[in-house]
Amino acid sequence: MNRMPCMLSALTVFAAAPLFAQDTLDVQPFAKQLAGPPAEIAAMRTPSPVDATIHSRSALLPVRFTTTEAGESTWRASVPVENGSLRFLVFAPRLANWQVGMVGASGRSTEAGALATRVIDTDFGIGEARVPAVRYDFDNLQGERWGIELRSSANAADGYVLVEGDAATELASYQTHARQLVGERIGLTALLTSSADDAVRVGRKAGGITEAVIRVTAPDGSRAQYAMHDDGRHDDGRANDGLYAGDFPAGMAGDYTAQVEVRGTNARGKAFVRTAEHLLPVVERSVDLEAASATALAAEGTRLSIRVPVTARKAGQHYRAIGELWGTDGAGRPVAVAWLGGMVTPRDGQLAFGFDERWIALSGAKAPFELRDLRIEDPDHFVTVASAKRIALAVPALRTTLAPSQITIDETMTMGPRPAGGNVTEGVGQRLLLVHGYCSGGVWPAAQFSTASTFLDANQNRTHDQFAQRIRTFGSTWNSFGTVAHSQGGAASLHLYAFYWSGLDNATGNRLIQSVGTPYQGTNLSGILATLGNWFGVACGSNSNMTYSGASSWLAGVPTSARAKVNYYTTSFATTNWWTNDYCQFATDLVLSDPEDGTTEQAKGQLSGGVNRGHVTGQCHTSGMRDPAQYLNASRNATMNSNAAR
């Protein structure tokens, strides 16, 4: 017997008395109380891990030296030559004296520089977080059996070699789930895709994997390797279908880097090696959500304060929470009322959500009510720490007498009431903030903008939430501001507007947030840079918000109404001629899909719901690349300046 409707009705009657709550209490300071229509519910749900699949045509191979009897350090690895050409990067520790050789079928080693078409000193990274490298290009290698040999003095420090493969064969790798919590096992998959012969092939049709492993570096620096399987017993689909899977234990909080490596033969019978680098933050279970019921209390005007019982293990920590409110129609069928959420802080054993009862009136829903698919996330990594499929919700009698046709969705319904007095900042005046990106400094030519100030948090690694709150603090000098942002600064600006009240909410003008080169959907460089950083200690450190999976999780909580405030641009390298490789940066060209700007792929720079202001060629992500830096384009800067909200 289903007892839920009876319990819901009883709870509704119990809470029908006008018990008033302070609507602005028990929320994160300056946090917006978010809600949106049922049409947006699907976009606000937890994304599938498949949506953040890494497609890799390269292999990042660890160099682990052994010492010969003569006291020399050596390393050798086979490198398949799939199409007659080969490009690879050698990442060596600073001041390392490595000799790089190519080993042919005869087994003899030849100095790589003597065979190479080009040898280029370069570096790999994002912003100032860079690793020096030497790139070797071979345009006409005879035969398919080659190897790379490295030699150095005794006790040489280890490093990495990044090898580019044929673009027709890619490794596709994604997580099997998103439970990145201490005590869980983190699962990863691997399969081949191939575009050979103008036909897209997947799994065994794309070739055969003969070896698949996961190499894991834990937050404490310890390393381990785990096998992957295609036996139908490891979340790998059917046995022998070409989908491999494996997992590893997450025994501590922090960033894990997990590298999937596969070897085998592609659809044309050529040997290959590919890797995919996953940056996986793991967090503690810092809050428990086990309540069978929640209560909505009447607050000022048409506001409700929805109280959900929780057990918080860390005092004062805030979270991002997203859920759905459902009711029933006259026939007892479920009716979606709205999604709701925002940044919340547990207090006195409860989480409080501000909500406007006009959403209920607009939907025409009746009791019984319930919260569905409620998830509470770490605000820095958007990892779900607690969730509930359904929670019975007691709702008091509605005070609004408006019919659905009389209700117009307004700011208070979607973002909650503004802070006391109607102001969101104590500052005065108007400003345009020029915002840089990850591990960077002031990049915008300030002289090309009017009534503008440069936000500066030089060479730092911030999560979107941390970055956003620093922009808010800097902008509080003025009553209102808009932003022109580069790279991660665009995502941080959007995060600020989506979740917190700030001077952005007071600004007037055509374009509130403008960005250039922002990887809204992530960049493949983040996982690779994190893997390199574990060994070389890259400045600034890893940033999971800018991986494909991290960006996907972040976007799943960003309202459509906030995205609509973003005007964004993308750029890429200039096309030169058909017989040469086009690029922005020698190193990152090996792992990014064209067109790209040296950091952000055009496809991953798109923001669904935002305003796409176009893509231009001949501009790269930052200075030091082949084409001019995208933030130095005077014509676009003038357009952004004249249209900017302030």
QUIPETA-V423498 format. One record per backbone hydrogen bond with DSSP energy under -0.5 kcal/mol. NH is the residue of the N-H (numbers start at 1). CO is the residue of the C=O. E is the energy in kcal/mol with one decimal. If there is no record, write none. Layout:
nh = {NH/NH}
co = {CO/CO}
e = {E/E}
//
This chain:
nh = {3/7/8/9/10/11/12/13/14/15/16/19/20/21/23/25/27/28/31/32/33/34/34/35/36/40/41/44/44/45/51/52/53/54/55/56/56/59/61/61/63/64/65/66/68/71/73/74/75/77/79/81/82/83/86/87/88/89/90/91/91/92/96/98/99/100/101/101/102/103/104/104/107/110/112/114/115/115/116/117/118/120/122/124/126/128/129/130/131/133/134/135/136/137/138/141/142/146/147/148/149/150/151/152/156/159/160/161/162/163/163/164/165/169/170/170/171/172/172/173/173/176/177/180/181/182/183/184/186/187/188/189/190/191/193/194/195/198/199/201/203/204/205/206/207/208/210/210/211/213/214/215/216/216/217/218/218/221/224/226/228/229/240/241/244/244/245/246/248/250/251/254/256/256/257/258/258/259/259/260/260/261/261/262/263/264/265/266/267/269/272/274/275/276/278/278/280/280/281/282/283/286/288/291/294/295/296/297/297/298/299/303/304/305/306/306/307/307/308/308/309/309/310/311/312/313/314/317/319/320/321/321/322/323/324/325/326/326/327/328/329/332/335/337/338/339/340/341/342/344/344/345/346/347/350/351/352/353/355/357/357/359/360/361/362/363/364/365/366/369/370/371/372/373/374/375/376/377/377/378/379/382/385/386/388/391/392/393/394/395/397/406/407/408/414/415/416/416/422/423/427/428/431/431/432/433/433/434/435/435/439/440/445/446/448/449/453/455/455/459/460/462/467/468/469/470/471/472/473/474/475/476/476/477/478/479/480/481/482/483/484/485/486/487/489/490/491/492/493/494/495/496/497/498/499/500/501/505/506/507/507/511/512/513/514/515/516/517/520/521/522/523/526/528/529/530/531/532/533/534/535/535/536/537/541/541/546/547/551/552/553/554/555/556/557/558/559/563/564/565/566/567/568/568/569/570/572/573/580/587/589/590/591/592/597/601/602/604/605/605/606/608/610/611/612/613/613/616/618/619/620/621/625/626/628/630/632/633/634/637/638/639/640/641/642/643/644/645/646}
co = {1/3/4/5/6/7/8/9/10/11/13/17/18/298/21/22/24/343/28/499/415/32/341/414/339/37/38/40/41/42/48/49/50/173/53/54/171/163/59/161/159/62/63/74/72/68/152/66/150/148/146/144/80/85/138/164/136/162/134/89/160/90/93/96/151/98/99/149/110/147/102/108/104/102/100/111/111/112/112/137/137/135/133/131/129/439/126/128/124/122/90/120/88/118/86/84/140/144/103/77/101/75/99/73/153/63/91/61/89/59/161/87/57/166/168/193/56/170/191/54/171/187/187/178/179/283/250/181/248/185/246/174/244/172/170/201/168/195/196/194/192/241/202/203/204/265/208/263/263/261/226/259/214/224/257/216/222/218/216/214/212/245/230/238/190/242/229/188/186/184/249/282/254/280/217/256/278/215/257/258/276/213/259/274/211/272/208/270/206/266/264/262/58/260/258/276/256/278/279/254/180/284/311/309/392/307/394/295/305/19/303/300/355/297/304/353/295/305/306/351/293/307/349/288/310/286/286/314/344/377/319/342/375/340/372/338/324/370/335/366/333/329/327/325/325/36/323/34/321/319/342/26/317/350/347/308/26/306/304/302/355/356/357/357/358/359/360/360/328/393/326/391/324/389/388/322/386/320/375/383/318/378/376/376/374/371/292/369/294/393/16/403/404/406/410/411/411/412/419/420/478/477/480/646/451/431/482/453/433/484/460/437/631/444/445/446/432/434/453/440/457/460/463/464/465/466/467/468/469/470/471/472/473/474/475/429/429/503/431/512/433/514/435/516/486/487/487/488/489/490/491/492/493/494/495/496/30/502/503/503/504/643/510/565/483/567/485/569/518/604/519/546/523/524/525/526/527/528/529/530/531/532/532/533/538/539/543/544/547/548/549/550/551/552/554/555/557/559/560/562/563/513/566/611/515/614/616/596/577/123/585/587/588/588/600/599/595/601/601/602/603/606/607/566/610/568/611/570/572/572/628/597/622/584/618/620/629/630/632/633/634/635/636/637/638/639/640/511/508}
e = {-0.8/-2.1/-2.8/-2.5/-2.4/-2.3/-2.2/-2.4/-2.3/-1.7/-1.4/-2.4/-0.7/-2.1/-0.7/-1.3/-0.5/-0.9/-2.7/-2.5/-2.1/-0.9/-1.8/-1.5/-1.7/-2.0/-1.6/-1.1/-0.9/-1.0/-1.6/-1.6/-1.6/-2.9/-0.5/-0.6/-2.8/-2.5/-0.8/-3.6/-3.1/-0.7/-0.5/-2.4/-3.1/-1.9/-2.0/-2.9/-1.9/-2.0/-2.9/-1.3/-0.7/-0.6/-2.7/-0.6/-2.1/-2.8/-2.4/-0.6/-3.2/-0.7/-2.2/-0.7/-2.8/-0.5/-0.5/-3.2/-3.1/-2.9/-0.6/-1.4/-1.6/-2.6/-2.7/-1.1/-0.8/-0.8/-2.0/-2.8/-1.4/-2.6/-2.9/-2.3/-1.6/-3.1/-2.3/-1.4/-2.7/-2.7/-1.5/-3.3/-2.9/-2.5/-3.2/-2.6/-0.5/-0.9/-1.7/-2.6/-2.6/-2.9/-2.0/-2.2/-0.8/-1.2/-1.9/-2.4/-2.4/-3.2/-0.6/-2.8/-2.7/-1.6/-0.5/-2.8/-2.9/-0.5/-3.1/-2.2/-0.5/-1.9/-0.5/-1.8/-1.6/-2.0/-3.3/-2.3/-2.8/-0.6/-2.7/-2.4/-2.4/-1.7/-2.4/-2.4/-2.3/-1.1/-1.6/-3.0/-2.4/-0.9/-1.4/-1.5/-1.0/-3.3/-0.5/-2.7/-1.7/-2.3/-2.9/-2.9/-0.6/-3.1/-2.7/-0.5/-2.7/-2.3/-2.0/-2.7/-2.1/-3.0/-2.4/-1.2/-3.2/-0.6/-2.0/-2.0/-1.5/-2.8/-0.8/-2.7/-0.5/-2.4/-2.0/-0.5/-2.7/-3.2/-0.5/-0.6/-2.7/-2.5/-0.5/-2.6/-2.2/-1.6/-2.2/-2.9/-1.2/-2.1/-2.3/-2.3/-2.6/-1.9/-2.7/-0.6/-3.3/-0.6/-0.6/-2.4/-2.1/-1.7/-2.5/-0.5/-2.8/-2.0/-3.0/-0.5/-2.4/-1.3/-3.0/-2.1/-3.8/-2.7/-0.6/-3.0/-3.6/-0.6/-0.6/-2.7/-0.5/-0.5/-1.9/-2.1/-0.5/-3.3/-0.7/-1.1/-2.9/-2.0/-0.6/-2.7/-2.1/-2.5/-1.9/-3.1/-0.5/-2.8/-3.1/-2.1/-2.2/-2.1/-2.7/-2.7/-1.4/-2.0/-2.3/-2.1/-2.1/-2.7/-0.5/-0.6/-0.7/-2.4/-1.2/-2.4/-0.7/-2.4/-2.4/-3.0/-0.5/-1.9/-0.6/-1.8/-2.6/-1.8/-1.4/-1.0/-3.0/-0.7/-2.3/-3.0/-2.7/-2.2/-1.9/-2.7/-3.0/-3.4/-0.5/-2.7/-0.6/-2.3/-3.1/-1.4/-2.2/-2.5/-1.9/-2.1/-2.4/-0.6/-0.6/-2.1/-1.5/-0.5/-1.7/-3.2/-0.6/-1.2/-2.0/-0.7/-0.6/-1.6/-1.1/-1.0/-1.9/-0.5/-3.0/-2.6/-0.7/-2.6/-2.4/-1.0/-0.6/-1.2/-2.4/-1.9/-2.4/-2.1/-0.6/-3.3/-0.9/-0.6/-3.0/-2.7/-1.9/-1.4/-2.0/-2.3/-2.0/-2.3/-2.7/-1.0/-0.6/-1.1/-2.0/-1.2/-1.7/-1.4/-1.5/-2.1/-2.5/-3.2/-1.9/-2.1/-2.1/-2.0/-0.7/-2.5/-2.0/-2.1/-2.5/-2.3/-2.2/-2.6/-2.1/-2.3/-3.2/-1.7/-1.1/-0.7/-0.6/-2.2/-0.5/-1.9/-2.2/-2.2/-1.8/-1.8/-1.9/-2.7/-2.2/-3.1/-1.3/-1.3/-3.2/-2.0/-1.9/-2.6/-2.7/-1.6/-0.6/-1.1/-2.8/-2.3/-0.7/-0.7/-1.1/-1.5/-2.5/-2.0/-2.1/-2.2/-2.7/-1.2/-1.8/-1.6/-0.6/-1.9/-1.8/-1.7/-2.1/-2.9/-0.5/-2.4/-2.1/-1.9/-1.4/-1.3/-1.0/-0.5/-1.7/-1.5/-1.7/-1.5/-1.9/-0.5/-2.8/-0.6/-1.0/-0.9/-0.8/-0.6/-2.3/-3.2/-0.7/-3.0/-0.7/-1.6/-1.2/-2.0/-2.7/-3.3/-0.8/-2.8/-0.5/-3.0/-1.8/-1.0/-0.8/-2.4/-2.2/-1.8/-2.8/-2.5/-2.3/-1.5/-1.0/-3.1/-2.1}
//
